Amino acid sequence: MSVNGHGLVTGANRRWLESWGYEADEITTLHLRDLLTPESHKYLVDTVYPDFFRSGVCRNINVTCVMKDGSRRNGLVSCLGERGEDGRIKHTVVVMQDVTRERATEAALRQSEERFRGSFEAAAHGMALASPDGRLMAVNPTLRSLLGSDEMALRRESLQNLVHDSDKPTLLNNVGRILAGELESAQMELRFPGQNGKTIWGLTSISIVRDASGIVAHFVVQIVDLTARRETEERLKTARKMEAVGQLTGGIAHDFNNILQVIIGNLQLVQDAMDSDASKDYAREALEAARRGTELTKQLLAFSRRQSLAPEKISINQMIGGMNSIIRHTIGESIEFKADLMEKDAQISADLSQLESALINLAINCRDAMPTGGCLTIETRSVYLNEAYATRLPDITPGHYVLISVSDTGAGIPADVLDNVVEPFFTTKDGAQASGLGLSMTYGFIRQSGGHIDVS
């Protein structure tokens, strides 16, 4: 389209006429402002014209055009001016391009990106965008919180570096298959390092996004935290194992105890019938060995939750206060004893002698963990276990409980054997120091009493 120095249209090509809806003989009465909205014309006059009159050129100016039928379209305007002898622009070639479709596409794309960004940022599971070489381009707040790191630190990493070493082959294999076109997406369970050395289990989904030419633009990575589920599964697995061991142990202990009772009874009759002191000494030693076997079966029955209990109402703080002297005597002078008890005493229903024995057992374990001295602390608290927490524990119902915590300042138990410490005959001590039944008895008694024990 051409325009004279007064802004009047002097001609236009066929493409422009078809786009704007005019006939050739209609345009000579038009002024440039007739083809634009008032806002666009004002923008040209105030902002574009001053530079155009100086340089004679303007490029890619966004305007809103008015068609012959009154409809409006997005337009892109570029101008090239021709100056007269006096140096003023006398004639201008105007290129007006209808970019309505392109602008609509751009707006739809922006809207789509905004929706994705909103969903990305607000997602309840971890999300990240990774470049084709695995570098993290964006990380949402949930994933940052899950991994305990900020976005800038994570964006310096690659996805491969975030994954546990043992799981890297699984990740790389699936990504390779996606890049090769064998898969559009892949789903796998991977481990990620979390805060304080904690391992995060994540159900990880990876999908590919390609550009218009089919080239890989980026990967979309989604990570659902499975850690709590995994921990619950491990607890249930341990509980089932302990239940099976308990049933086996209880059955053997019960039958063995019956046999021992027969042996003890007959040994007593033999002892009474003997005249020789030497023979009676032999019988007495045999009786003592059989009675030690009886004590062992009692310990095994305690673990298997088959012992006879005499539950009664017990005031926890009062009981622990009454045990102060025996606990101090048990742990020795090199270890400090602290009792951090709740302000208001609480009552529970349990076998008093068995509960006292359980606490003494725990105190002995703490003492043995601090050979050079330290501090033993017994705390009591009133706690409420909600449904979400209770469902993670076997045979525990939601409700109010009394927490008795026994802790020490010793070296602790290695993490790789923590799940085994309540198994019968398992011990981290030298063989001469312990039988490996103390914690087993405590575990069996607490479970039989409707409680739960947690070792950390």
N, C-alpha and C positions, 0 to 999 in steps of 0.2 A: 504494500500500500504506500502511496506517496501523498505528502501533505505540503502545502505551500507555507510561506512565512507567516501567514495569519492563522494557521491551524486548520485550514479547510482541506478536505480530502479531494485530491485531484485525480486519483486512479487507484485501481486494485486489481490483483490477478484473480483468475477464476477460482482458485482454491479458497482464497479469502472470501470471495462473494458467496461461495457455496456454504462455507462454515458459518458466516454471519447472517446469511439469509437474504441478502440484497441482490437487486439487479444492477447491471452496470450503469444504467442511466439514473439510478436513485442516489448514488453515493456523492455526486458532485455538490449536493446541497448540504452535506453533512460536515459538521465540525468535529475535530478529534474528541472534544468533550462529550459529544453525543454517543460516542462508542464506549464510554467509561462511566462507572458510577461516580457520583460527586466526590466521594472519599478518595477514589483512585486519582481523579483529575486534580484534586487539591494536592495530593501527595506529589504528583508530577510537577505541578507549578512551584510548590514550596521547596521541594527537596531535589528533584531530578533536573529540572530546567536550568538552574544556575550553573551546574557543572556541565550540562549539555551545551549551553551557549558558549562556554569557554573552550571546551574540547571538541565539540562537534560530534561526540560519540556517547552513547549510553548502551549498556548491555544487561540483558536478563533482569528486567524490572518486573516484579510481581504486581499485577493489577487485576481488578475485577471488571470484565467486559460486559457490555449490554448488547444483546443480540437484537435483531429487527423485531422479533416477537416479544421483546421485553424480558426474556429469560437472561439469566446471568451465568457467566462462565469464568473460570480461572484462566487468566492469560499471562503470557510472558512476552515482554516488549523489549525490542532492541532498536536503536535509531542510529542513522548515519546522516549527518547534515552536510549540505552543500552551500558554501558561502558565496555571496555576491561580490561585486567590485568594492563595495563599501565595507566588506569584512563581516557583514551580518548574514546569518543563515537565511537563505531565501527558499530553499527546497530541502525536504527531509524524506528519506526512504525509511519507512517504518515496517518492521517485521513483527506481526502480532500472531502469536502461536496459541492455539487453544490447548491448555494443559489440564483441563478439568479432570479428565480420566486419571492422569498421572497424580494430580493432587489428591484425588479420592483414594487412589491406591496408597499414597504416602500416609494419608490420614488413617486409613484402615490398618496400615502396618504399624504406625505409631500407637494406635489404640491396642492393637494386638500385643505389641511390646510392653505397653503399660500394664495390660492385664497379666501378661506373663510375669513381669517384674513384681506386680502386687502379689501374685500367687507364689512366686519364688521367695519373696521376703517373708510372707506370712505362713508358709508351709510348716506343718507340725513335724515334718520329718526333714532330715538333712538333705540339702540340694547344692549342687555345684555345677558350673560349666567348665569344661576342660577343652583346651585346644587339641588339634590332631596329634601333637606330640606329647599330650598328657599334662601340660602345664595348666594349673588352675587359673581360670579367668575371673570367676566370681564364686563367692561362697555365701550361702544364706545364714541368718542369725542362728538357726537351730543347729546347723552343722558346726558353726564356730563354737557354740556352747557345748556341744557333744564332745568335740575334740579338745576343748579348753584352750583355744588359740584365737588370735585376732585375724581379721581378713588379710591385712598386709603380710603377716607372717605366712599364712596359708597360700597366698598368691605367689609366694616365692618358691613354693613346693610343687612337685608333680604328684599326680594321683598315685603313681607307683610308690613314691617315697612315703606316703601316708599309710600304706598297707603293711601289715605284719609280714616279715620276711618269708614265713612259711606259706603265706597266701599269695605271694606275688606271681608264682607260675600260673595259678588259677586266673588271676586278673589278666595277665598278659595274653594267655591263651584265648580268653573270651574276646578281648579287644582285637586281637589279631583276626579272629574269625569274623568279627563285625566289619573290620576294614577290608577283608577279602570278599565281603558280600555274602558270606555263608549265613550270617544272622543279621537281622535288623536291630535286635536288642538282646541283652543277656542279663540273667539274674543269678546271683550267687551270694553265699554267706561268707563275709570276709571279716577279719579282725583288724582293728585300728588301735593305735596307742592313745589312751586318754590321759587325764590328769593323774598325777601322783602314781604313775606306773600302772594304772588300771587298764585292763584290756576291754575295748568296746567291740561287741559283736554287732555287725550291721548287715541286714538284708540289702544288698547292693544291686541296683538296677542301672544298667548303662545302655543308652540309646544314642543313635547317631543323627545328626542334622546336616543335610547337604544344601549347598547353595543352588541357584538356578541352573548352573552348568553341571551339577552332579558331583562337584568336588566337596570333600568333607569340610564343613565349616567349624563344627565343634561337637563335643559329646555332652549329653545331659546325664548327670550322675545323681541318683537318688538313693539315700541311705536311711533305712528304717532301723531304729535302735532295738536290737533283740537282746540286749544284755540282761535285762530283768528276767525275760523269759528263759534265757539260757541258765541263769543262776537258779531260777525256780526248778527247772528241769534237773539240774545237778543236785539240788537239795532233795527232790523227790527220788532221784536215782539212789542217792546215799541212804535215804530213809528206807527205801525198799530193800536195799542191800542189808542194812542193819536189822530190818525186820526179819529177813530170811536167816541171817546169822543168829539172831535172837531166838528164833523158833528152833533152829538146829541145836544151838547151845543149851536152850532150856530143856529140850527133850532129852539130850544126853545127860545133862546135869541131874535131871529128875530121876532117871533110871539109875545113874551112877550112885546117887544119894541113897536110893533104896537098897542097892547092893551093899553100900558101906554100912548102913544100919544093921543089916544081917551080920556082916563081918564084925562090927563093934559088939553086937550082942553076944555072939559066940566067943569072941576074945575075952569078954568079961567073965563068961562062964568058965572058960579055960583057966583064966587067971585065978578065979576062986577055987578051982579044983586042984591047983598045983601046990605041992609041998615045998619044992625047992625055991630058995630065994632067987637063984640065977634064972630059973625058968620063969618066975614071976616078972623079973626084970625084962626078959625077952617079950613077954606078953604085954607089959606096960608100954614098951617102945612101939610095939605093933599097934596098940590102942591109940597112942599119941599120933602116929602117922595116919591112922584111919580118921581121927578127929580133924587133923589138918586137911585131909581130903574132904571132910564134911564142910569145913569153912570155905574151901575152894568152891564146892558146889553151891553154897549159899551166895557167893559172889557172882557166880555165873547165872544163878536164878535171878539175882538182882538186876543184872544186865538185860536178861530176857523178859523182865517185868512180870515174873511169876512168884516173887517173894510175897510173904504175908505182911501186910501193912496194918498199922493201927492209927488211922488218921485222927487228929484232934485239932482244936482251934489253937493257933500259935500266933502270939504277938511278935512280929519279926524283929523290931528294934530291941524289945526286951530280951529275946532269945540271944541275939548277937551280943548285946551288952553282957549277958550272963556267961558268954563264951570267951570274954576278953582275956581272962587269965590263962585258959588252956591254949588259946591261939598263940599268945605271946610265948608260952612255954614251948609250943610246938616249933615255932619258927626260929627261936633263939635270939640272943641279945644283939647280934650283928644286923638284924633286920628290923626296921621301924614298922609299927602297925598303926594304921589309921582307920577309923570307922566314920564314914560320912553318911549319916542316917537321915531319912526324911523327917520333917518336923513332926508330922502327925503319924503315930504308929498305926500299922495296918495289920489285920489278921488274915491268916490263910488257913486252909485245912490240909494238914500233912502229918506224916509220921515224924514226931519230934526227934526221936533218936536217930532215924535215918537221915533227916535233914541236917542234924548236927554232924553226923559222920560224913555227909557229902561236903560240908563246909571245911571240915578238918582235912579231907582228902584234897580239896582244892588248895588249902593253905600249904599242905606238904608239897604239892606240885610247884607252887610259887616259891617256896623256900628252896627247893632243889634247883630252881632256875636262877637263883641269886646266891651262888656259893661264896661270893666276896661281900655280900651285904646288899641292901637296897631297901625298898619300901613295899609293903603289902597293904592294899587298900580294899576295904569291903564297903560298898555303897548300897543303899536301898532307895528305891523310887517307886512311886505309884504311876503306872503307865496304862495307856489305853491302846489296844491293838485294833486298828480299823480293819475293815474287810479286805482292803487291797493288800495290807501287810499279812494278815492271817492266812490268806489263800496261798501265800508263798511257803507256808510251813505245814508239814503234815500233821493232821489230827489236832489242829489248833482252831478254836472258834473265836470270832471277834469278841472283845469285851475288856473289862478292867482286870489288870494283873499287877502283881508285885514283882519288881525287878530287883534281883540280888546280883550285884556285880562284884567279882573278885578279880583284882588286877595286880600286877607286879611290875617292877622296873627291870626285869631280867632281859636276856637277849631275845626272848620270844621263840616261837615255833616256826620252822621253815614252812613257807607257803605251800610247798609241794606235798607236805604230809599232813597239813591241817585237817583235811577231811578224814584222816585215818585215826586221829587221836582217841576217839571213843570206842574204837574196835577192841574187843577183848584180846589181851596179850600183846597189844601193840604198845611200844614204848620207845621214847627217844633217849632213854637213860641206859647206862650200862646194865647188863643182865643182873648183876648182883644188887643193884640199887632198887629195882622195882619189878613187880610181877606183870604190869601192864593191865591191871584190873581196876585200879582206883577210879579213873575217869569213866570206865565202862559201867561200874556200879552206880556212879553219880548220874550218868546219862539214863540208865534204866530206871532209877528211882524217880528222877524228875519227870520222865515221860509217863511212868505209871501213875504219877500224882496229877497228871493232866497239864503239865507244864512243858517248857521248851528250853533247851540249852544251846547256847551259841558260843563257839570258841573262836577267838580271833587273836 
